[in-house]
Amino acid sequence: MTAEEAQLKAAPSALCDIEDMHPHSRQRLAGFLACALASAFWGCGFFFGKIALAEMSFAHMVLYRFLFALAVLLPLLATHRPHLNAHEWRVLATASFLGIPVQFLLQFYGLSLTTVSHAALMVGTMPVILAVGATVFAHERLDATGWIALAASTTGAALIAFGRHATGVGEPSLAGDLLVVLSLAIALFWILLNKRLMDRHSAVVVTAYGLLLGTIMLAVWVPARYGLPPVHHVSMKAWLALAASGVLCTAITTLLWNWGMTKVPASQAGILLNMEPLMGSLLGVFVLGEHLGPTAWMGGGLILAAAFTLTMHSKTQIAEAVAAVRE
């Protein structure tokens, strides 16, 4: 094959790569939709979690959530061999440790101290955390529009967190809100480590085996630290909430999110996490009867405006992909 023939053969591949990076390409659109749908489902997690928290501790609620999720993923574990090497197993174990026992126990302990609407709205900080992490660790570049949108999102989260807080039971608290934010900072490493693994392995393998490892860790730690989870005297309402949080808000959402992350840059996908505060706050206000003050509504508006701006008008690039096409 001559050099000219090789260039002609490679040209369609390069054009496909360029098309994939176009913000309105079919692949990117599918990735955005998957991440947005996952985020919307995640937004129901605080709602279902609050129902279960009325009858059990946060740690037992998290354990049951992941046991239900694992039950759904068992067929995938049976049909998909992992084919990970020793180093990749260590990366997956680290990601699972940070993303499941550490993140979720912190997050739902925070939820036990605050309200569903406040906890959900605090997720608005995650796109900022993820964009910074993707820039530093994944070599993605966010343009000026993207950074302005992320700054607005951060301002919105600050308005929610540092607005007026009550001190009674069932009221929002600064400690609970900040614990949720801390859990999201830890989740950054879960997301980025999983994204690295998905460069070589399918989203199904990374999701299923990652959740398996994380659930095993929970099953060891929670009974040892907090005692055996309750079985008797748990209402059907709580069991249904636990099942919904495991199946809908964990297994399905993680599969959708990890697949979407293979199609779009992490820094832009992260802003779609703001579908979670939208869903969570609406459920908290209109279903649980929670109250949001003026600053919280203003902050929520900033978060959602930032999500729309970044998704529709920002052009994020992945440095390695751009370099590969230019070569």
N, C-alpha and C positions, 0 to 999 in steps of 0.2 A: 504494500500500500504506500502510495506516494504521500509526501507531506501535505499536498493540496487536498488529496482525498481524505486524509485524516482530519484536516480542518473542517471540510464539508460535513463529515460524519459527526463531528463534535458540535457543530453549529446548532442543530436542533436541540441538543441537550442544554446548551448554554441559554438558548432562547427560552426553554422551559423553565430553567432556574430563574431567569429574569421575570418571567410571567408569574411564577410562584411568589416572588417577592413583591409583586404589585399589590397595593393595598386592597384592590377590588377584584383580585383573582379569585377563581372558584375555590381553590384549595384554602386560601386564607379566609375566605368568607365562611367555609365549612368549619374551620378551626375556631373562628370567632363565635359562631353559633354554638358549637359544642361547649366552649368555655363559658359563654353567657348562660346556657341552660344549666350547666353544672353549678354555676354561682347562684342561680335562682333557687335550685334545689337545696344548696347549702344554706340558703337564707331561711329555710324551714327548720334547720337543725336546732337553733336556739329555741324555737317555739316548741318543738317536740321534747327537747331536753328539759325545758321548764316544767312541762307536764309530769315527766318522770321524776324530776327533782322534788316534787311534792310528796313522794313516797319512798325515796331512797337517797343515799348520799351521791355526790357528784362522781366519785370514783366508781361506784357500782353501776351508775347509769352509763358511764363511758365504756366499762367492760361489756355490759349487755349490748350496747350499740355496736361494738365491733364483733361480737359473737354473732349477731344477726347478719352483719355484713359478710362475715366469713362464710356463713352457711350458703349465701347466694353465690359466692365465688368458688365454691368447691368444684363444680363442673369444669371451670376454667383451669383450676389447679390440676385436675385429672387429665385434661386434654392438651395442656401446654407445658412442654418441658422447658426449664429455665435456661440451660446452657450458659450459665454464668461461670466465669473463672473465679479463683479465690479472692482476687482483689475486688472484683465486682460484687461478690457476696458481702465483703466487708463494707463497701460503699452502700449497698442496699440495706444492710443491718443498721448502719449509722443513720441513714435517712429515715428508716422506719422507727428507730428509737426516738429521734428528735421529733418526727412528724406525728407519731401516734401517742405513746404514753406521756411524753413530756409536753407536747403542744396541747393535746386534748384535756389532760388533767388540769393544766394551768387554766385553759380557756373556760372549762366548765366550772372550775372553782370560782373563777371571776364571775361567771353567769349567776352562780348561787348568791353572789353579793350585790348584783345589780339587776336591771330589768332586761327583758328580751330586746326591747327597742333600742336601748342604749348599747347593749353588747353588740347587736347587729350593726348599728351605725358606726361603731368603732372599727369595724372591718374596713371602713373607708381608708384607714391608714395603710392597708396591705399593698395597694398598688404603688405607693411611694416606696415602701420597704422593698418590694419586688423589683421596681425599676432601678433603684440604687444598687441592689444586689446583682441584677442582671448586667448592669453597666460595669461593675467592678469584677465580677467573677465569670460572667459569660461573654464579655466583650461586645455587648450590644450597645448601640448608640441611639439615644433618644434626642429628637430635635427640640428646638426652642418651644414649639407649641406643646410638645409633650411635657416638658419640664414645667411650663406655666400651668398646664392642666393638673399636674401632680401637686404643685404648690397649692392650688385652689382646693384640691382634695384634702391635703394636710390641714389647711386652715379650717375646712369644714369639720374635720374630725376633732380639732382642738376646740372649736366652738361647742361641740357636743360634750367633750370630756370635761371641760372647765367651766361649763355653764352651771346653773344652780343645781345643787344636789341636796336631796332630803336625807334624813338619817333614819327613818322608820323602816320596818321590815317590808320588803317588797318594793322599796324605792331604789332609784339609781344611786350608785356610790362611786366616788373617784377611784377607790381601791379596786373595785370590780372592773371598771372601765380600763384601768391601766394594766391589770392582769390580762385582759383580753388582748391589748396591744402587745404586751410582752410575748404572749403565745404566738402572735402573728409574726413577730420578728424571728422566733425560733422556726416557724413554718417555712420561712424563706429558704433555709438550708435543705429542708425536705423537698421543696419544689425544684430547686436548682440541681440537687444531687440526682433526683429522679430524671430530670431533663437530660443530664449527662448520660445516664444509663440508657435512656431511650434513643440515643444516637446509634446504639448498637443492638438494642433489643426492643421488642414490641411493647406498646403501652399496656397490653393485656398482661404480659409476663411481669413487668415492673409493678403494675398495680396489684395483681393477685398475690404475688409472692411477698411484696412489701407489706400488704395488709396482713398476710399470714404471720410474718415475723413480728409485726407490731402487736397483733392480738395475742400471740404467745407471751410477749413481754408483759402485756397487761394482765394476762391470766396468772402470771407468776407474782407480779408485784402487788396487785390490788388485794387479793385475799390475804397475803402476808402482812400488808400494811393496814388494811381497813377491815379485815375479816371477810367471811364468806358473804356473797351477795344474797339479798333476800329473795325468797321464792314464794313463800306463803304471804298472804295478806297484801299481795300486789294486785291492784285492780286491773280489769281488762283494759280500761282506758290507758293505764300506764304501759301495759304490755304492747298495745297497738302503737303507742307513741314510740316506744323503744324499737319495735320492728320497722316502723316508718323511718326513724332516724338511721337505722342500720342499712336498710335496703335502699331507700330513696336518697338519703342525705349522705351516705358513705360509699357503698359499693358502686352504685350507678354514677354518682357524681364524680368519684375519683377516676373511674374509667373514662368518662366524658372529658374531664379536665386533662388527664394525661394524654389522651389522643389529640385533643385540641392543641396542647403544648408542642406537639410535633409539627404543627402546621403554621404557628405564628410565633413571633418573638415573645419571650417571657415578659419583658417590660410592658408590651402592649396588651398581652393577655391578662396581665395583672389588673388592669383598670376595669376589666369586666367582672372582677370580684365585687365591684360595687353594686352588682345586682343583688348580692347577699344582704347588704344593709337595707336596700329598698324592700325586699321581701320580708326580712325580719322585723323591720320597724312597722310595716303595715300590719303584719300579723299581731305584733305586740299591742298596737294602738287599737285596731278595730276588732280583734278577737279576744285579747286578754284585758282590754280596757285600760291599758297603760297611758300615761300622760307624757307628752313631749312639750317642753317649753319653747319659747320663741327662738332661742339660740340654737336649740337642737333642730328645729325645722329649717332654720337658715343654713346650718351646717350640712344637713341632709341635701338641701338644694344645691349647695356648692359641690358636694360629692358627686351627685348625679350629673350636673353640668360638666364637671371635669371628665366623667366617664364618656359622655357623648362627644366632647371635643377631642379627646385623645383617640377614640376609636375612629372617628370620621375624618379628622383633619391632620393627625400626626403621621409622619412617615418615619417609622423606626426601622433601622437596618441592623442586620447581624454582620459584624465586621468580617468574620471568616467567610461567610457566604459571598459577600461583595468581593472580597479578595479572590475567591476561587473563580468567580465569573470573569473578573478582569484579567486573570492569568490565561 
